[in-house]
Amino acid sequence: MMRMNSTFCRQTAFKALQTQARTHWRMEEDSLHAQWVFEDFGCAMSFMNSVADVAERMNHHPEWTNVYNRVTVRLTTHDAGGLTHLDFDLAQAMDTLAISASQS
């Protein structure tokens, strides 16, 4: 895996994510953070199950927690020691899946 050492690369990818995503993502040091609040526990779990399928196909797994209808996520690429394109790709996928889960 290639690490995005350049601040320019990370900043450019982050700006693109902020522009395209409906989710308010935060970049803190070498990780991306987001939180979603769904209608109920079932919607939150539907979202997490959908993300799990995508993450498994990507072989890139989020750090996350669930408390009732709230899902909190931290994305980073441990093998690379920071953010890579995988984190931004998964963030985009999660944003799309959150919209679907909210409409269920």
N, C-alpha and C positions, 0 to 999 in steps of 0.2 A: 504494500500500500504506500501511496505517496502522501507525505505530510504537506499540508499547505503552510509552509513557513512564512511566506510573504504576507504581511499585513494587508497589502493591496488585494491579494486573492481572497482572503477571508472577508475583508470589508466589502469587496465587490459581490461576493456570493451572498453575504448577509443583506446587503441592500436589495439585491434581486429577490431574496426571500421575503423581505419586508414589503416590497412592492407587489409581489404576486400573492402572498398568503393573506388569508383573513385573520389568522391567528397572530396574536402579539408575541413574537419570539424575542427573547433577549439573548445577547451574546455576552457571556461572562468568561473571561480568560480563554480557556480552550474548550468551551462547551456552549451548546445552545440550550435554552430553557423555555418551556411553555407550560401553560395550565389551561385546561378546559373544564367547564362546568356544564354538565348535561342535565336533561330533565329529571332523570332518575338513575338508579343503579343499573338497570337493564341497558339503558342507552350507553352508559359508561363502559359496561362490559362488552357490549357489541362493538364499540369503537376499539377497545383493547384487543379483542379477538381478531378484528380486521387488520389492525396494525401488526399483530403477531404473525399473521400469514405473510404480509409484505416483508417484515423484518427477517423472517426465516428464509424467504427466497433471496433476499439481499445478503444473507449471512451477516447482518448488522443489527444488533439488538439494543433497544433503548434501556436506560435506567429509568424506572417509573414507579409511581405509587398510585394507589386508588383508595379514596375514602368516600364511600357512598357514591355520589354523583360527580365527584371531582377526580380528574386524572392529571397528575403532575409529571413532567418528563424532563430528563436531562439527556442530551445527545453529545457524545464524544467518541472518538476512535481511539480506544486504549492502545491498540497495537502501534499506532502512529504517534501516540503521545499528544494528541490534540485533534482539532477539526480537520476533516477531509470532505471530499465531495459526497461521500456516503452519508454524512450527517445532514447535509443540505438536501440531498435527494430524499432521505427518509422524512425530514421535516416537511417537505412539500407533499409527500404522500400522506403524512399524518393530517395535514391541513385539509386535504381533499376528503379523507375518511371521516374527519370530525364533522364536516358539513353533512355527509351522508348519515352519520349516526344521529345527528341532531334532527334530521327530517324523518327518522323512523317512528 
